[in-house]
Amino acid sequence: MTSHPKAILKFPLATVIAAICLTAGSLQAATFGDFTYTDEGSSITITDYPNNATDAVVIPAAIAGKPVTSIGDSAFSYCGGLTSVTIPSSVTRIGYGTFGYCSGLTSVTIPSSVTSIGGSAFQGCSGLTSVTIPSSVTGIGDAAFRYCSGLTSAKFMGNAPAMGTGVFAPAASGFTIYYVTGATGFTSPNWKGHPCVGVPVSAEIDVQQPAGSSLVDGTAKKSFGTVKVGETSSAKTFTIKNTGTTQLINLAISSTGNNPNDFIVSALSKTSLDPGGQTTFKVNFKPTATGTRSAIIHIGSNDADENPFDIKLTGMGAP
């Protein structure tokens, strides 16, 4: 893979020199797994990640016992192999050009702790098709989602934040901004040069496996392959997200079908999700007999038209 510098736009020389002097004098870079970070004293800033990284990345909520509160400028830029990013609820700031030109990025969860999204933060993320902006965000910088050629919708969960220039320009054909009916600062039928529509408050479940790949209620099917009777397969991790505009509640999982006891489902860590929130659960296959084994898991919630959300499970028991 071609190496790219971790910068998208140039800063004035004086600014760069001042930043270098400050960093050299007070901050020391360190590593935690693949993450490079700086210790700000009471908090952590992620500053770099390998360009050749692939698949999903989960940013840690804490490093060395201190909360990760900021994802620094250009930290993940040009990581074209990343497919999804989970940002912890400790983060309040996404920096300038942080995920710029991560062209393979198809899913990003911005938690309700984030207040600021920097300029060009997601510029050139052509794989993104939708983004949800939590109500906590008060400012979005210039060109934050510029050249996101696949982006067809942006959902704002609160009042309109302060917006920089050309945040979504140029936009994909049919790109539409959605906001919660009653929120202030938006105008309809257009806002900031884009179609803008108010939507009623509702909860919306999105189940993914693997992370970044959304399943379809009722038709989704996951196979665990062949496993010897009495042995346990590796786990499949399922992610539940709330992409709606109000809290997703009463989350619960049950199993039915021919062999529900052959599929071990972990407990949910959360039974309710705020807009933009997520949780996970795992499923293992442990066949009790040979031959085809199957079950259906049902995820209950207050989603208006996907309650329960059904997923078919299959596996083969081997002697």
N, C-alpha and C positions, 0 to 999 in steps of 0.2 A: 504494500500500500504506500502511496506517495505521502511523504511527510509534509505537514503544513505547519506553519508557525501558529502558536496559540494566540493569535490576534487577528481581528477582522478589519478594524479601522485604525488609522494612525492618530496618536495623541500628540499635542505640541511637545517639542523637545524639553522645554522647561518642566512640564508636568512629569514627563518620563524620568528625568534626572532626579526630581524631588522624590518621586515614588521609590526609585532605586535607593536613594540615600536613606529614606525612612526605613525601608525594608532591611537594608544592611545593618542599620543601627539598632533596630528594636525587635525584628522578627526573624526567626530561624525556621526554614522549611524542614518538615519531617514527613515520614511516610507511615501509612496505616494500610496494609495490603497494597492495592493498586492506587490508593488515594495519596496525593501529596497535599499537605495542609500546613497552615501556620497557626500557632497558638497566640491568640489575641490577649491572653491574660485570664479572662473569665469565660472565653468562648473560642470556638474553632472555625476557621474559614477553609473550605476546600479550595485549593488553588490549581490543581492539575490532575489529569487522568490520561492513561496511555491512548495515543491516537489509534492504535491497532486493536483496541478493545471491541468485543462483539457481544451480541445478545443483550439481555436485560441487566440493568445495574440498579442496586438498592443502595442509596447513600446512607451511611450510618447516622443515627441520631446523636451519638456521642462518641468522642475519641479521647482517650486518656482521662476519662471521667468528666469531661467538659462538653457542653452541648454544641452541636454543629449548627450555627446560626446563619451562616452565609455561604453561598456558592460563588466563588470569586470570578472576576472578569476572565472570560475565555477559558475557563477551567476544563470544559469538555468540548471545546470547539474542534471541528473536523474529526470527531469520533464517528465516522460514517457507518461503522458496523453496529453501533448501539441500536437496539430495537425498542426498548422502553426504559423509562427512568422513574423511580419512585423516590420522591423527595420527602424526608421526615418532617413531622410537625414541629420540630425544633427550629427549622429554617425560617427566617423572616425576610431575607434578601436574596434575590437572584440577580447576579451581576451583569455587567456589560458583555455582550457576546458570549455568554456562558455556554450555551449549547449551539452556537452558530455552526451552520452547515453540517449538522448531524443528519445527513440525508436519509439514513435508514430508520430514524426515530419515528415510530408510529403511535406511541402512547406515552404521555407524561401526566403524572398526577401532581397538581400544585396544591399543597395543603392550605388549610384555612389560617395558618400562622403567617403566611407570606404577605408582606405589606408593599413590597416594591419589586417590580420586574424591570430590569435594566434595558437600555437601548440595545437593539440587535440581539437580544437574549436568545431568541429562537430563529434568527434570520437564516434562511436557506434550508430549513427543516422540511424538505419537500414531501416527506412521508407522513407528516401529521395531517389528519383529516378533520379533527375537531379539537377544541381546547376549552376547558372550563376555568373561568377566572373567579376565584372565591371572593366572597364579600369583604374579606380583610384587605384586599389589594386597594391601595389608595393612589398608586401612580404606576404608569407603564411608559417606558422610554421610547424615543424615536425608533421607528423601524423594528420594533421588537419581534414582529412576525413577518417581516418583509421576505419576499420570495418563497413563502410557504405555498408552493403551487398546488398542493393537494388539499389545502385547508378550506373546507366548505362551510364551517360554522364555528362561532365563538359564543359561548354562553357566559353571561355575566350574572353572578349570583347575588350581587348587592347593588348599591348605588354606583353611578358611573364614576370611575376613577379619573384623576387627571391624566390626560393622554398626550403623548408626544406627537410628533409629525409622522404621518405615514405608517402608523403602527401595523396595519394589515395590508399595506399597498406594496406592490401590486397583489391583488387577491385572485383566488381561483374563480372560475366561472360559477355563478350561483352562490358565491359566498354571502352568508347572512349572519348578522349579529342578533342574538336573542338575549332578552333581559326579563327579569321577573316583573310581572305586572305590579305597578305601584312603586317601583324603584325610581329614584330621581336622577336627573341629569341626562337621560336618553330622550331622543326624539324619533318619532315614527311618521312616515315610512322609511326615512333615511337618517343615519347618524354617522358623522365623520366620513361621509362619502360612500357609505355602504348601506344596503337594505337592512332595516332594523325592525324587529318584531317583538312585541311584548307577549309573554307566555304565562299562563296561570301557574300557581304553585303546585308542584307534584313531585313525588319520589320516583326514581327510575333506576332499576337494578341492571347492572352490567356484569356478567360473569365471564371471566377469561381463563383460558388454559391452553397454552402457557400464557404468562403475563404478556399483554399486548395483543392477544388474539381472542376477540370476543366470540362467545358461543351463542347459538340460536336456541331459544327456549323450545323444548319439545322434540327437536331434531338433532340436537347435539349428542354425539356418541364418542366415548373414550374407551380405547382398548388397552388392556394391561398385558397383552401377549400371553405366552405360555409360562406357567409357574408350577413347580412340583407341588403335589398335595402336601399341605402342612407347612410349606415354606411361605415366606412373605415377600412380595414384590417391593421394588423401590417405590417411593411415594410420588404421586402426582399432586402438585400444588395448584389449587384453584384460587383465583382472586375475585372477590366481590367488590364492586364499586357502586357508589351512588352518583349517577350523572344527572340527577334531577335537581329540582329547585327547593326541595324541603327535605326534612329528615326521613331516611329510610329506616323503618322500625320493625320490631317483631321478627327479626331474622332468626330462622330455625331450620335445621336440616333433618329430614327423615328419609328412610329407605324402604322401598317395596320391590316387588318383582320376584323372579324365580329363586334367587339365591342372595338375598340382602346381607346375610351374615358372613358371606365370603368377601365382602368389601368393607374395610374398616375405615370409618370416617371420623376424623378428629373433630373436637369441639371447636366452635367459633369463639374467638377471643372477644368479639364484640357482637352485640345483638341489635345495635342501632348505628347508623352512619350519617354524619352530617353531609350536606352537599359537597361533593368532591372527595369524600372520605372513602376508605377501603379497609378490607380485612381479608384474611386468607383462611383456608382449611386444606387439609391433606387427606388423600385417599390411598390406602394400600389394598392390594389384592392378596388374599390368603385362601386358596381353594380348599374346600373340605372334601371334594370328590373329583374324579377325573371327568373330562369332557367339557363342553361349553358351559360357562357359568355367567349369569347376568343379573343385573339389578337396575333400579332407577332411583336416583337421589332427587329429592324434592326440596327446593329452597323456598321457604315461606317468607313473606314480607308484606308490606303494604303497597307494593307496586300495583297499579291499577289494572294492568292487563297481562302481567307475567307472575301471577301468584297462584300456585307455586311455579318456580322456574325448574323445569325438569331436564335431567341429564341422564342418558343411558350409559351404563357401564358394562363392559364385557371382558371376559378373560377365559383362558383355557387351562383346566387342571390336568397335569401330567403325572403319570405314575412314578 
